[in-house]
Amino acid sequence: KIGGEKPFWIGVGGDDRFLVSPQRAVNADFDSQDYLALSDGREDIVMQYSPLQALGHATVEVWSTTTSTLQALGQMFTGARSATELGGLIRIGALAGDIAQKGFIALIMFSALLSVNLGLLNLFPIPVLDGGHLVFYAIEAASGKPVSEKAQDIAFRFGFGFLVAVMAFANINDIVQLFL
């Protein structure tokens, strides 16, 4: 892709500059196509879609966000990305403040991104999350009997401890990167 997935500026003689933004569009058959959007950077371009087209665009965006999040987490586990990229509440607040200055639509898009990411993370097989409960249900379905209360209690404590540790790590990262 030209310029990766990040917007970039091009100059066209004199002082004329245009913002080029790689985008993904969805046609009526729900096939996604890449294109470049051009703007002078001074105003947002508003696209209008029918409800069916909007559903197609939303589906592609949710899928793209989900796959990007899973790839980034996988890269953190393999060491291809630094775990310091993991952000917590402080970074989310700082980003929300920056994005709010770009306008209401940008803030709505950021909120949607957070919502998709939290929904995805909630499905991870960590005992205190919904994904962990699904694992217990799968074990019960396979074995014909529920997981013992003691085993669930131990798993929930481990899962809760793990989540607290990850949140503490992310928030310490935020403090170090934003304030030190």
Backbone torsions as a table, in degrees:
resi	resn	phi	psi	omega
1	LYS	NA	147.5	178.1
2	ILE	-71.2	122.6	175.9
3	GLY	70.0	15.8	-178.8
4	GLY	68.7	-146.1	-179.8
5	GLU	-103.9	2.9	-178.4
6	LYS	-94.6	144.0	175.5
7	PRO	-63.0	150.8	177.6
8	PHE	-145.7	159.1	-178.4
9	TRP	-99.3	143.6	171.3
10	ILE	-127.5	146.8	178.0
11	GLY	-100.7	141.6	179.1
12	VAL	-128.1	84.4	179.4
13	GLY	57.0	144.8	176.8
14	GLY	53.2	-134.4	-177.9
15	ASP	-98.1	5.3	-178.9
16	ASP	-73.2	122.8	177.6
17	ARG	-132.8	144.4	179.6
18	PHE	-128.9	141.4	175.8
19	LEU	-87.5	123.3	178.8
20	VAL	-105.7	121.8	-178.1
21	SER	-120.7	112.5	173.5
22	PRO	-61.9	132.1	-177.4
23	GLN	-132.7	166.1	173.4
24	ARG	-124.7	127.3	179.9
25	ALA	-111.8	155.4	178.2
26	VAL	-118.7	126.7	178.5
27	ASN	-87.9	-176.9	-175.5
28	ALA	-62.0	-23.6	178.9
29	ASP	-89.5	9.5	-178.3
30	PHE	64.2	23.5	172.4
31	ASP	-87.4	135.5	179.8
32	SER	-93.7	143.9	179.7
33	GLN	-134.7	140.8	176.9
34	ASP	-86.6	144.5	174.9
35	TYR	-152.1	169.6	177.5
36	LEU	-110.8	127.2	175.8
37	ALA	-97.5	132.9	178.9
38	LEU	-107.5	139.2	179.1
39	SER	-150.9	155.3	174.7
40	ASP	-83.9	0.7	175.9
41	GLY	81.1	-1.3	-176.2
42	ARG	-91.2	-20.9	-178.3
43	GLU	-148.0	153.0	177.4
44	ASP	-74.7	146.6	174.7
45	ILE	-95.4	124.1	-178.2
46	VAL	-99.5	123.6	178.2
47	MET	-102.7	137.3	177.8
48	GLN	-111.6	132.4	-178.2
49	TYR	-129.3	154.1	171.1
50	SER	-71.2	164.1	178.4
51	PRO	-55.8	-39.2	179.5
52	LEU	-67.2	-41.7	177.3
53	GLN	-65.2	-40.3	179.2
54	ALA	-62.4	-39.6	177.1
55	LEU	-62.4	-41.8	177.4
56	GLY	-62.5	-45.1	178.0
57	HIS	-63.0	-43.6	-179.8
58	ALA	-62.8	-40.9	179.1
59	THR	-61.7	-44.7	179.0
60	VAL	-64.0	-41.5	-179.7
61	GLU	-65.6	-43.6	178.8
62	VAL	-63.2	-44.0	178.6
63	TRP	-61.7	-45.0	-179.7
64	SER	-62.4	-44.2	178.6
65	THR	-63.5	-43.2	-179.5
66	THR	-62.9	-48.7	-178.7
67	THR	-66.5	-38.3	178.4
68	SER	-64.0	-41.6	179.2
69	THR	-64.4	-45.5	179.6
70	LEU	-64.6	-39.3	177.3
71	GLN	-63.4	-44.1	-179.5
72	ALA	-63.1	-43.2	178.5
73	LEU	-65.6	-40.3	176.4
74	GLY	-61.2	-40.8	178.6
75	GLN	-66.8	-32.3	175.8
76	MET	-66.7	-41.3	-179.7
77	PHE	-68.1	-32.5	-179.5
78	THR	-88.5	-6.6	179.3
79	GLY	89.5	0.4	178.8
80	ALA	-71.5	-22.4	175.3
81	ARG	-127.3	151.4	179.7
82	SER	-80.1	140.1	176.5
83	ALA	-67.7	-12.9	177.4
84	THR	-69.4	-10.7	175.1
85	GLU	-75.1	-14.1	178.9
86	LEU	-68.6	125.2	-177.8
87	GLY	-113.1	149.9	179.1
88	GLY	-113.3	-156.2	-176.1
89	LEU	-61.3	-36.4	-178.0
90	ILE	-66.1	-45.9	179.5
91	ARG	-67.1	-39.0	177.8
92	ILE	-60.8	-43.8	177.8
93	GLY	-62.4	-43.2	179.0
94	ALA	-63.7	-44.0	178.3
95	LEU	-64.0	-41.4	179.9
96	ALA	-61.3	-40.5	177.4
97	GLY	-63.0	-44.6	178.4
98	ASP	-63.5	-43.9	-176.9
99	ILE	-70.1	-35.2	179.1
100	ALA	-60.2	-30.1	179.0
101	GLN	-70.5	-19.0	179.4
102	LYS	-84.3	-11.6	176.5
103	GLY	127.7	166.8	-176.2
104	PHE	-63.8	-42.2	-178.3
105	ILE	-63.3	-42.2	178.5
106	ALA	-61.6	-39.1	179.2
107	LEU	-67.4	-38.3	176.4
108	ILE	-63.4	-43.0	179.1
109	MET	-62.8	-41.0	178.0
110	PHE	-63.7	-42.0	177.6
111	SER	-62.2	-39.8	177.8
112	ALA	-64.6	-41.4	177.6
113	LEU	-60.1	-46.0	177.8
114	LEU	-61.3	-42.1	-178.9
115	SER	-62.1	-45.3	179.0
116	VAL	-63.5	-44.5	-179.2
117	ASN	-64.2	-42.4	178.7
118	LEU	-66.2	-39.2	176.5
119	GLY	-61.6	-42.0	178.2
120	LEU	-64.4	-48.6	-179.1
121	LEU	-62.4	-32.8	178.7
122	ASN	-64.4	-21.4	179.4
123	LEU	-88.8	-2.6	177.7
124	PHE	-65.1	147.2	-176.0
125	PRO	-77.4	54.7	176.1
126	ILE	-102.1	126.1	-169.0
127	PRO	-47.8	-37.8	-178.0
128	VAL	-80.9	-10.5	179.1
129	LEU	-92.7	168.4	179.8
130	ASP	-59.9	-37.0	177.8
131	GLY	-60.6	-36.1	176.4
132	GLY	-66.3	-40.4	176.4
133	HIS	-63.1	-38.9	177.8
134	LEU	-62.2	-36.1	176.9
135	VAL	-63.6	-44.3	178.2
136	PHE	-61.9	-40.1	177.7
137	TYR	-64.6	-38.6	178.8
138	ALA	-66.1	-41.1	177.5
139	ILE	-62.8	-42.6	178.6
140	GLU	-63.3	-41.5	179.2
141	ALA	-65.0	-38.5	-178.2
142	ALA	-75.2	-38.0	-174.9
143	SER	-94.0	-18.2	-179.2
144	GLY	85.7	-0.9	177.3
145	LYS	-143.1	151.1	-177.6
146	PRO	-70.5	156.4	174.2
147	VAL	-66.8	139.4	-177.0
148	SER	-60.1	151.7	179.7
149	GLU	-60.7	-37.3	-179.3
150	LYS	-64.9	-44.2	179.4
151	ALA	-64.4	-40.8	177.8
152	GLN	-63.8	-41.7	179.8
153	ASP	-61.3	-44.2	178.4
154	ILE	-63.4	-44.2	179.9
155	ALA	-63.7	-41.6	179.2
156	PHE	-63.7	-40.5	178.5
157	ARG	-63.9	-43.0	177.8
158	PHE	-62.4	-47.2	-179.5
159	GLY	-61.2	-42.7	178.6
160	PHE	-64.2	-44.4	177.9
161	GLY	-60.9	-41.1	178.7
162	PHE	-62.2	-46.5	180.0
163	LEU	-63.4	-41.4	177.8
164	VAL	-62.4	-41.7	179.5
165	ALA	-64.0	-43.1	179.2
166	VAL	-64.7	-42.9	179.1
167	MET	-64.9	-40.9	177.9
168	ALA	-62.9	-44.7	178.5
169	PHE	-59.3	-46.4	-178.7
170	ALA	-63.7	-42.3	-179.0
171	ASN	-71.1	-34.9	174.7
172	ILE	-65.6	-41.9	173.9
173	ASN	-54.1	-46.1	-178.9
174	ASP	-60.1	-47.3	-178.8
175	ILE	-61.2	-45.9	-179.3
176	VAL	-62.7	-46.1	-174.8
177	GLN	-77.1	-32.1	-176.5
178	LEU	-92.1	-27.4	-172.7
179	PHE	-119.9	-16.5	-177.6
180	LEU	-111.5	NA	NA
